């Protein structure tokens, strides 16, 4: 055998090995494509019912939102009516009630001030650093700063 024939055989062997590797790679690629096609078909079969359920849920949510919107507008109307009623009651009864309360307070003060048989109230006392001080002394202490 000549050198050219040996080189031709070597090239043919390497070519056969390369073709067999490529055939194995193509066979695996075909298996991967089949698995991917099956996976896509399964996902499609499961996605269609899920999309239908999601569409139903969105429609239901839209209905509930419309109901809540109607309730909110009713609550806003009730709130404005209550505010108007409160303003009306306050303006109608508020002024006279304040005047009656002030008059009653003044009468009580006038009546309680005229009773001579009641003992005079003792002034309130405050404890400052362990000793008791009346209000008058407390005012005097405030004026004296060290």
C-alpha positions, 0 to 999 in steps of 0.5 A: 500500500502506498502512502496515498492509499493509507491516507485515504483509508485514514480519512475514510475512517475519520469521516465514518467516525464523524458521520456516526457522531453526527448521526447520534447527535441528530438522533438525540436532537430528534428525541429532544424535539419530540419531547418538546412537541409533546410538552407544548401540546400538554401545556396547550391542553392545560392552558386552554381550560385555565384561561377559560377559568381566569376569564370567568374569574375576571368577569366575576371580579368585574361584577363585584367591583361594579357592586362595590362602586354602587355601594360606595356611591350610596355610602357617599350620599348617606355621608353627605346627608348625615353631614347636612343633618348634623350641620342643621341640628348644630345650628338649630339646637347648638346655640340655644343649648350653649346659652342654656348651659352657660345660664345654668352654670352662672346660676349654680355659681351664684347660688353656691357663692351665697351659701355661708354655711358651707366651709371654704374649700382648702387650696390644692396642694402640690408636693415639690421636693418632699414638701407641700406647697399651696398654690399661692406659695407655688406662684411665689416660688415660680417668681423666685428663680435661683 
